[in-house]
Structure formats: structure tokens, C-alpha cells
Amino acid sequence: MSAPLLAVTDLVTEFATRDGALRAVDGASFSVAPGEVLGLVGESGSGKSVTGFSILGLIDPPGRIASGSIRFDGRELVGADDETLRALRGNRIAMIFQDPMMTLNPVLRVDTQMIETVLAHERVSRRAARDRCVDALTRVGIASAGERLEQYPHQFSGGMRQRVAIAIALLNRPALIVADEPTTALDVTVQGQILFEMQALVREAGTALIWITHDLAVIAGLADRIAVMYAGRIVEQGPVAAVLDSPLHPYTRGLLDSVPANNAPGRPLRQIPGMTPSLARLPSGCAFRSRCGQAGPDCAAPVPLAARTDGREVRCVRPLAAGAGA
């Protein structure tokens, strides 16, 4: 494994509320090497998207990065000035948002937005920039790309707008892409095409990819490693095949059991009991213990993320045996 392109260490991102500081990300640590795909998975509200926003410096008041380190290509991004972050965003680091209208300006034509994205970081002619835009739109499955460039976002369907947003992220051939559930609004055929393009980009250009999702089926076929988040904390991390085939944390097991394809036909769907706790009122110790069928008194004490000899990490005092519950 080559040296990490991105190294996140003990990241804490919090938001000021009437009840005090709410920790949306609580001590997250992970790394991504060039050409590697990391899947960041968990339920809604687990801190996945906030982790992605933190990497790009997109946390604004009342939110803030309270502590920790985010090193990209040897450069510390926590505390970096706006000019440094603007030079990186869209160029060396790109983000694909779940909502394409977070990328697209509704009052500007698509060609204006895409060409300016290229010219903001490279000294090339407008003709060369436009040609690159046409190629990017074609790669994400937009027919008649040259004609569609001259249209406005409202003239595209929701799925087509998402494809445009993905094309914009690919324009400057970034070293790292943070993708926040970018294929949620796309049909299965287009989703497969986008995933194929992402895999090709990683393989050919050595681009690192963080894919944020709740869809374990996508991660199974895309990622090299997986990090499972719950209540702002990473509870399990390791090679994707090992984690999905033999999860160590009861929460990971619960996520897998909740997938309909993993349940026998005609049998009730196995679900995780209860609800995700409020980040403002987390229980002491393991945040999952109120929903865990094997929790005990020792789970009320702080639980560190423990490294194992097989290269995996788990935050559990009673980790599952390999293959348990399968």
C-alpha cells in the first residue's frame, strides 16, 4: 500500500446548539491512498456527510472543526485559510453532493458553469475547456453533450442534473473525490454506468475516492476498504470483503441483516431495534448499546477503536466471532 494521500486523525466536528456543543463527528480516523476507494457507510445522521464536508472545509458556523487533523498530500487542511482551500476545491479535491443543485447555479447555463470550473484552475483556451466539458458529459451518459451544454439546469431532469454535477467533479482530474451518495436519484442502469466510470478513473488516473452511502450493495462492488459510522464514531473499519463477510461489530451485522437480499423469501425482515440516539443525548460508553442484543454492564465504559492483527479495527468490548450471525 502506498503512502496515504489523505489522512484524517481524531477528527471532531461539532455544532453549537442551545443544549451545548453537539458532536456530529467524534474522533474519526482513517486514511485513503492514491487509487484506493474507501466506503463510508452508516444510517442517516451517523456523521458520514459531515465528515466529507469537513475534509473540504465546508463547515460553517454554527459548526466548526473542534480538533483533529486532516492532512492532504502532506498539507494540513485544518486551520488552512480560505484561499488555500479554494485552490484545492474543484481542482485537487472534488466533491459530488447528493443534491445536484448544491453544485449547479440555476441562473447560469451549464457551459458557463463547467468552462469556468476548468478556467479557475488551468490556463487553457475556452475552446479546449469546452471540449473537455463535452467529453465529461459524454462520459457520464449525456447524449448530444454539445447541445445540452447550452441549456440551463431547469431543462434537465433530476437524474440528468446529478450526472452534470458528477461530470463537473471529474473535469480537473482531481486526486481525491468525496462522493456523498451521488447515485441515489439515478436509475439502476445509469448508476451502473457512473460506478463503472468511477472505477475506471480510480484505476487509470490513480484517483482516491471516498464513497459515502447507506447502500452496502454498491460498496461491496466498488470499495477496497470500508469504515462503518454510528452516532459520529467509526465503529468498524477494514477490507471490504472481510467486513461484509464477517462483521465484528453488532451494528455492522445489523446493517447487513437489514438488507432484503440477505433475508430468506417469506421471512420477516431482520431489523435493528430502536432508533438512532440523539447526538445531544448519547448514552455513556458505546452509543449502540441501547439497541444491541449482547450489551452488558461493561459497555457503559468508554470504548476505544481497537486495532487487530488482521488489519481491521473495531469499537466493541464484545466483538462478534468471525462469521457470527451470517
SULCORFEN-V218926 format. One record per backbone hydrogen bond with DSSP energy under -0.5 kcal/mol. CO is the residue of the C=O (numbers start at 1). NH is the residue of the N-H. Records with the same first field share a line. If there is no record, write none. Layout:
BEGIN
CO = NH  NH
END
This chain:
BEGIN
3 = 34
5 = 73
6 = 32
7 = 9  71
8 = 30
9 = 69
11 = 27  28
12 = 66  67
13 = 24  25
14 = 64
15 = 22
17 = 20
20 = 17
21 = 23
22 = 15  24
25 = 13  27
28 = 11
30 = 8
32 = 5  6
33 = 36
36 = 38  209
37 = 39  224  225
38 = 40  211
39 = 41  227
40 = 213
41 = 229
43 = 46
46 = 232
47 = 51
48 = 52
49 = 53
50 = 54
51 = 55
52 = 56
53 = 58
54 = 57
58 = 60
60 = 63
62 = 16
64 = 14  66
67 = 12
69 = 9
70 = 72  77  78
71 = 7  73
72 = 75
75 = 72
77 = 80
81 = 85
82 = 86
83 = 87
84 = 88
85 = 89
88 = 91  92  93
92 = 175  176
93 = 90  91
94 = 178
95 = 97
96 = 180
98 = 100
99 = 102
100 = 103  104
104 = 106
105 = 108
108 = 153
109 = 113
110 = 114
111 = 115
112 = 116
113 = 117
114 = 118
115 = 119
116 = 120
118 = 121  122
122 = 124
125 = 129
126 = 130
127 = 131
128 = 132
129 = 133
130 = 134
131 = 135
132 = 136
133 = 137
134 = 138
135 = 139
136 = 140
137 = 142
138 = 141
141 = 143
144 = 147  148
145 = 149
147 = 150
148 = 151
149 = 111
151 = 110
152 = 155
153 = 156
157 = 161
158 = 162
159 = 163
160 = 164
161 = 165
162 = 166
163 = 167
164 = 168
165 = 169
166 = 170
167 = 171
168 = 171
169 = 174
170 = 173
175 = 208
176 = 94
177 = 179  210
178 = 96  180
179 = 181  212
181 = 184
183 = 186
187 = 191
188 = 192
189 = 193
190 = 194
191 = 195
192 = 196
193 = 197
194 = 198
195 = 199
196 = 200
197 = 201
198 = 202
199 = 203
200 = 204
201 = 205  207
202 = 206
206 = 35
208 = 177
209 = 38  211
210 = 179  212
211 = 40  213
212 = 181
213 = 42
214 = 216
215 = 219
216 = 220
217 = 221
218 = 221  222
219 = 222  223
224 = 240
225 = 39
226 = 238
227 = 41  229
228 = 235  236
230 = 233
232 = 26
233 = 230  235
235 = 315
236 = 228
237 = 313
238 = 226
239 = 243
240 = 244
241 = 245
242 = 246
248 = 320
249 = 253
250 = 254
251 = 255
252 = 256
253 = 257
254 = 258
256 = 259
257 = 270
258 = 260
259 = 262
260 = 263
264 = 267
271 = 273
278 = 281
279 = 282
286 = 289
288 = 291  292
289 = 292
292 = 295
296 = 299
297 = 300
298 = 301
299 = 286
302 = 304
304 = 306
306 = 314
308 = 311
312 = 308
313 = 237
314 = 306  316
316 = 319
321 = 324
323 = 326
END
